[in-house]
Amino acid sequence: MAMEDCYARSYCTKFRDESQCNFECIAYHQMNNVFEMSGLPKRYRHNIPLRPDGVDLERFRQLKDWIHVEEEIVEGKRTFRHSIVDKVKNGLGLFIWSETKGNGKTSWAAKIMQGYFRAIGVTNNLRTRGLYINVPEFLEDMRNNMNNPTEEHQRLVNLVKKVDMVIFDDIGTESPTKWVREQLYIIINKRYAEGLCNIFTSNMSLAQLGHEEVLGDRIASRIQGSCEIIEFRGQDKRGME
């Protein structure tokens, strides 16, 4: 029986071919594994069609370039060059922000992570290559584990310092304590120093994040020094995808 809920349904040439598209598909299990390890919410694991307001058209084009796939012929063999792989290798990142909620920030961050997982899926080797972090939940977890961290929390903190790509979603939503802000700085600085890819989404500008009562200029300067800044100005489209 052909698969109906496959992550690759929008691009796989074998989708719904009952002779090849079934639960025995190795690529399906590879993608399922890498998504499960990433913590990316399930609604963001499938392609979400997004239509920009005219004001955001150029910004959508910029982000589409991040997941551009170019076909190449190398020594007579058909290969594909994924632009996202080069960007991750070079430690490039994104800061996607807007004062308006629901206009595609998280969806675009997820699309880019999907593109990376698609590019490296067959060579993943069962390693965690990307993580989705909801920053308010992560900060709450850090506060709860401040004095006696659980094994699960420590494992997450160790992973977030070294995986290829991290989505820091909704950064700046709340003001952390001094201790929590310092721990977040250690993580972001470590990733910055190692040249790892970070994708930040926020309802605040970098200047606002840099205020000491929010995240401070040390964190903001590292985001600015490693990320392409994209500001969305379109309306809230949540529920209209």
The 8 nearest C-alpha neighbors of each residue, nearest first, counted from 0:
[[1, 17, 21, 2, 20, 22, 18, 15],
 [0, 2, 17, 21, 15, 20, 16, 3],
 [3, 1, 21, 20, 4, 5, 15, 0],
 [4, 2, 5, 1, 15, 8, 14, 21],
 [5, 3, 2, 6, 8, 7, 45, 1],
 [4, 6, 8, 7, 3, 2, 27, 14],
 [5, 7, 45, 8, 4, 44, 27, 30],
 [8, 6, 5, 11, 9, 10, 27, 14],
 [7, 9, 5, 10, 6, 11, 14, 4],
 [10, 8, 7, 11, 46, 6, 14, 45],
 [9, 11, 8, 7, 12, 14, 13, 6],
 [12, 10, 7, 13, 14, 8, 9, 6],
 [11, 13, 14, 10, 16, 8, 15, 9],
 [14, 12, 16, 11, 20, 15, 19, 17],
 [13, 15, 16, 11, 20, 12, 8, 2],
 [16, 14, 1, 20, 17, 13, 2, 3],
 [15, 17, 20, 13, 14, 18, 19, 1],
 [18, 16, 1, 20, 19, 15, 0, 21],
 [17, 19, 16, 20, 21, 1, 0, 15],
 [20, 18, 17, 16, 21, 13, 24, 1],
 [21, 19, 1, 16, 17, 14, 15, 2],
 [22, 20, 1, 2, 23, 24, 0, 19],
 [21, 23, 24, 2, 20, 27, 1, 0],
 [22, 24, 21, 25, 20, 27, 28, 19],
 [23, 25, 27, 22, 26, 21, 20, 28],
 [26, 24, 28, 27, 23, 29, 22, 30],
 [25, 27, 29, 28, 24, 30, 121, 120],
 [28, 26, 30, 25, 24, 29, 31, 5],
 [27, 29, 31, 25, 30, 26, 32, 24],
 [30, 28, 26, 32, 27, 31, 25, 120],
 [31, 29, 33, 27, 32, 28, 34, 26],
 [30, 32, 28, 34, 29, 33, 27, 35],
 [33, 31, 29, 35, 30, 34, 28, 36],
 [32, 34, 30, 36, 35, 31, 37, 29],
 [35, 33, 37, 31, 36, 32, 30, 39],
 [36, 34, 32, 37, 33, 38, 31, 39],
 [35, 37, 33, 34, 38, 127, 32, 130],
 [38, 36, 130, 34, 129, 39, 35, 131],
 [37, 39, 131, 36, 35, 130, 40, 34],
 [38, 40, 131, 37, 34, 41, 43, 44],
 [41, 39, 43, 42, 38, 44, 131, 34],
 [42, 40, 44, 43, 39, 45, 38, 34],
 [41, 43, 40, 44, 45, 39, 47, 46],
 [42, 44, 41, 45, 40, 109, 106, 39],
 [45, 43, 41, 42, 46, 6, 39, 40],
 [46, 44, 6, 43, 47, 42, 41, 7],
 [45, 47, 48, 44, 110, 9, 43, 6],
 [46, 48, 49, 45, 240, 106, 43, 110],
 [49, 47, 240, 46, 50, 106, 45, 110],
 [50, 48, 240, 47, 51, 103, 106, 107],
 [49, 51, 52, 48, 240, 56, 59, 103],
 [52, 50, 55, 56, 53, 49, 59, 233],
 [51, 53, 54, 233, 55, 56, 50, 234],
 [52, 54, 56, 55, 51, 233, 57, 50],
 [53, 55, 52, 56, 233, 232, 51, 57],
 [56, 54, 58, 53, 52, 51, 57, 231],
 [57, 55, 53, 59, 58, 51, 54, 60],
 [58, 56, 60, 59, 55, 61, 54, 53],
 [59, 57, 61, 55, 60, 56, 62, 229],
 [58, 60, 62, 56, 61, 57, 63, 55],
 [61, 59, 63, 57, 58, 62, 64, 56],
 [62, 60, 58, 64, 59, 63, 57, 65],
 [61, 63, 59, 65, 64, 60, 58, 66],
 [62, 64, 60, 65, 61, 66, 59, 67],
 [65, 63, 67, 62, 61, 66, 60, 82],
 [66, 64, 62, 63, 83, 67, 82, 111],
 [67, 65, 83, 64, 63, 114, 82, 111],
 [66, 68, 64, 82, 65, 81, 63, 69],
 [69, 67, 81, 80, 82, 66, 79, 70],
 [70, 68, 80, 79, 71, 81, 67, 82],
 [69, 71, 79, 78, 80, 68, 72, 77],
 [72, 70, 78, 79, 77, 73, 69, 80],
 [71, 73, 77, 76, 75, 78, 74, 70],
 [72, 74, 76, 75, 71, 77, 78, 79],
 [75, 73, 76, 72, 77, 71, 78, 79],
 [74, 76, 73, 72, 77, 78, 71, 70],
 [77, 75, 73, 72, 74, 78, 71, 79],
 [76, 78, 72, 71, 73, 75, 79, 70],
 [79, 77, 71, 70, 72, 76, 73, 80],
 [80, 78, 70, 69, 71, 81, 68, 77],
 [79, 81, 69, 68, 70, 82, 78, 71],
 [82, 80, 68, 83, 84, 67, 118, 79],
 [81, 83, 85, 84, 67, 66, 65, 68],
 [82, 84, 86, 65, 66, 81, 85, 115],
 [85, 83, 87, 82, 86, 81, 88, 115],
 [86, 84, 88, 82, 83, 87, 89, 81],
 [85, 87, 83, 89, 91, 84, 88, 90],
 [86, 88, 90, 84, 89, 196, 85, 91],
 [89, 87, 85, 86, 90, 84, 195, 91],
 [90, 88, 86, 87, 91, 85, 194, 195],
 [91, 89, 194, 195, 196, 87, 88, 86],
 [90, 92, 86, 196, 89, 225, 87, 226],
 [93, 91, 226, 197, 196, 198, 225, 227],
 [94, 92, 226, 198, 227, 228, 199, 95],
 [93, 95, 199, 228, 226, 200, 198, 229],
 [96, 94, 229, 200, 230, 104, 199, 93],
 [95, 97, 201, 230, 202, 200, 231, 94],
 [98, 96, 202, 231, 99, 230, 232, 203],
 [97, 99, 202, 203, 100, 96, 232, 204],
 [100, 98, 97, 235, 234, 101, 202, 102],
 [99, 101, 235, 102, 98, 97, 202, 234],
 [100, 102, 235, 237, 236, 103, 99, 104],
 [103, 101, 235, 236, 100, 234, 233, 104],
 [102, 104, 106, 105, 101, 107, 49, 236],
 [105, 103, 107, 106, 95, 200, 102, 108],
 [104, 106, 108, 107, 103, 109, 200, 168],
 [107, 105, 103, 109, 108, 104, 110, 43],
 [106, 108, 110, 109, 104, 105, 103, 111],
 [107, 109, 105, 111, 106, 110, 104, 112],
 [108, 110, 112, 106, 107, 111, 43, 113],
 [111, 109, 107, 113, 112, 108, 106, 114],
 [110, 112, 114, 108, 113, 109, 66, 107],
 [111, 113, 109, 115, 114, 110, 116, 108],
 [114, 112, 110, 116, 111, 115, 109, 117],
 [115, 113, 111, 117, 112, 116, 66, 110],
 [114, 116, 118, 112, 117, 113, 83, 119],
 [117, 115, 113, 119, 120, 118, 114, 112],
 [116, 118, 114, 120, 115, 119, 113, 30],
 [117, 119, 115, 116, 120, 114, 81, 84],
 [120, 118, 116, 122, 117, 121, 123, 115],
 [121, 119, 123, 117, 116, 122, 118, 30],
 [120, 122, 123, 119, 26, 29, 124, 118],
 [123, 121, 119, 120, 124, 125, 118, 29],
 [122, 124, 120, 125, 121, 119, 126, 128],
 [125, 123, 126, 122, 121, 120, 29, 127],
 [126, 124, 123, 127, 33, 32, 29, 122],
 [127, 125, 124, 128, 123, 33, 36, 162],
 [126, 128, 36, 129, 33, 37, 162, 125],
 [127, 129, 162, 163, 126, 164, 130, 33],
 [130, 128, 164, 37, 165, 162, 163, 127],
 [131, 129, 37, 165, 38, 166, 132, 164],
 [130, 132, 166, 39, 38, 165, 37, 167],
 [133, 131, 167, 134, 166, 168, 130, 137],
 [132, 134, 168, 136, 135, 137, 167, 169],
 [133, 135, 137, 136, 170, 132, 168, 169],
 [136, 134, 138, 137, 133, 139, 172, 173],
 [137, 135, 139, 134, 138, 133, 140, 132],
 [136, 138, 134, 140, 139, 135, 133, 141],
 [139, 137, 141, 135, 140, 136, 134, 142],
 [138, 140, 136, 142, 141, 137, 135, 143],
 [139, 141, 137, 143, 138, 142, 136, 144],
 [142, 140, 138, 144, 139, 143, 145, 137],
 [143, 141, 139, 145, 140, 144, 138, 179],
 [142, 144, 140, 141, 145, 139, 146, 148],
 [145, 143, 148, 141, 147, 142, 146, 140],
 [144, 146, 142, 143, 141, 147, 148, 179],
 [147, 145, 144, 148, 143, 142, 141, 149],
 [146, 148, 144, 145, 149, 143, 150, 152],
 [149, 147, 144, 145, 152, 146, 153, 150],
 [150, 148, 152, 151, 153, 147, 144, 154],
 [149, 151, 153, 152, 154, 148, 155, 147],
 [152, 150, 154, 149, 153, 155, 148, 156],
 [153, 151, 155, 149, 154, 150, 156, 148],
 [152, 154, 156, 150, 155, 151, 157, 149],
 [153, 155, 151, 157, 152, 156, 150, 158],
 [156, 154, 158, 152, 153, 157, 159, 151],
 [155, 157, 153, 159, 158, 154, 152, 160],
 [158, 156, 154, 155, 160, 159, 153, 161],
 [159, 157, 155, 160, 156, 161, 162, 154],
 [158, 160, 156, 157, 161, 162, 155, 130],
 [159, 161, 158, 157, 186, 190, 189, 162],
 [160, 162, 158, 159, 163, 190, 157, 195],
 [163, 161, 128, 129, 164, 158, 159, 160],
 [164, 162, 128, 129, 195, 196, 161, 87],
 [165, 163, 129, 196, 162, 197, 130, 195],
 [166, 164, 130, 197, 129, 131, 198, 167],
 [165, 167, 198, 131, 168, 132, 199, 197],
 [168, 166, 199, 132, 134, 198, 133, 165],
 [167, 169, 133, 200, 170, 134, 166, 199],
 [170, 168, 201, 200, 134, 172, 171, 133],
 [169, 171, 201, 134, 172, 168, 200, 167],
 [170, 172, 173, 208, 169, 201, 213, 203],
 [173, 171, 170, 169, 135, 174, 202, 201],
 [174, 172, 171, 175, 135, 213, 170, 134],
 [173, 175, 213, 212, 176, 171, 172, 214],
 [176, 174, 180, 179, 173, 177, 213, 138],
 [175, 177, 179, 178, 180, 174, 142, 181],
 [176, 178, 180, 179, 181, 175, 182, 212],
 [179, 177, 181, 176, 180, 182, 175, 142],
 [178, 180, 182, 176, 181, 177, 175, 183],
 [181, 179, 183, 177, 178, 182, 175, 176],
 [180, 182, 184, 178, 179, 183, 177, 185],
 [183, 181, 179, 185, 184, 180, 178, 186],
 [182, 184, 180, 186, 181, 185, 179, 187],
 [183, 185, 181, 187, 182, 186, 188, 218],
 [184, 186, 182, 188, 183, 187, 189, 181],
 [187, 185, 189, 183, 184, 188, 160, 190],
 [188, 186, 184, 190, 189, 185, 191, 183],
 [187, 189, 191, 185, 190, 186, 184, 192],
 [190, 188, 192, 186, 187, 191, 185, 193],
 [189, 191, 193, 195, 187, 188, 192, 160],
 [192, 190, 188, 194, 189, 193, 187, 195],
 [191, 193, 189, 190, 194, 188, 195, 187],
 [194, 192, 190, 191, 195, 189, 90, 161],
 [195, 193, 90, 191, 192, 190, 196, 89],
 [196, 194, 90, 190, 193, 163, 191, 197],
 [195, 197, 164, 90, 92, 87, 91, 163],
 [198, 196, 92, 165, 164, 166, 199, 93],
 [199, 197, 93, 166, 92, 94, 167, 165],
 [198, 200, 94, 167, 168, 166, 95, 93],
 [201, 199, 95, 168, 169, 96, 94, 104],
 [200, 202, 96, 169, 170, 203, 171, 95],
 [201, 203, 98, 97, 96, 99, 204, 169],
 [204, 202, 201, 207, 98, 96, 208, 205],
 [203, 205, 207, 206, 208, 96, 202, 201],
 [204, 206, 208, 207, 219, 209, 203, 223],
 [207, 205, 209, 204, 208, 210, 219, 203],
 [206, 208, 204, 209, 205, 210, 203, 213],
 [209, 207, 205, 206, 214, 210, 213, 171],
 [208, 210, 216, 215, 219, 206, 207, 214],
 [211, 209, 215, 213, 212, 208, 207, 214],
 [210, 212, 215, 213, 214, 209, 216, 208],
 [211, 213, 210, 174, 214, 215, 175, 209],
 [212, 214, 174, 211, 210, 208, 215, 171],
 [215, 213, 208, 209, 211, 180, 210, 218],
 [216, 214, 211, 209, 210, 217, 218, 213],
 [215, 217, 209, 219, 218, 220, 210, 211],
 [218, 216, 220, 219, 215, 221, 184, 209],
 [217, 219, 221, 216, 220, 184, 215, 214],
 [218, 220, 216, 209, 222, 221, 217, 205],
 [221, 219, 223, 217, 222, 218, 216, 224],
 [222, 220, 224, 218, 223, 219, 225, 217],
 [221, 223, 219, 220, 224, 225, 226, 218],
 [222, 224, 220, 221, 226, 225, 219, 205],
 [225, 223, 221, 222, 220, 226, 219, 191],
 [226, 224, 222, 223, 92, 91, 221, 227],
 [227, 225, 92, 93, 223, 222, 94, 91],
 [226, 228, 93, 94, 92, 229, 225, 91],
 [227, 229, 94, 93, 226, 95, 230, 223],
 [230, 228, 95, 94, 96, 227, 231, 58],
 [231, 229, 96, 97, 95, 232, 228, 58],
 [232, 230, 97, 233, 55, 96, 229, 58],
 [231, 233, 55, 97, 230, 54, 234, 99],
 [234, 232, 52, 231, 102, 55, 54, 235],
 [233, 235, 102, 236, 99, 232, 52, 101],
 [234, 236, 101, 102, 100, 237, 99, 233],
 [237, 235, 239, 102, 101, 234, 238, 240],
 [236, 238, 101, 239, 235, 102, 240, 103],
 [237, 239, 240, 236, 101, 235, 102, 103],
 [238, 240, 236, 237, 235, 49, 50, 101],
 [239, 238, 49, 48, 237, 236, 47, 50]]
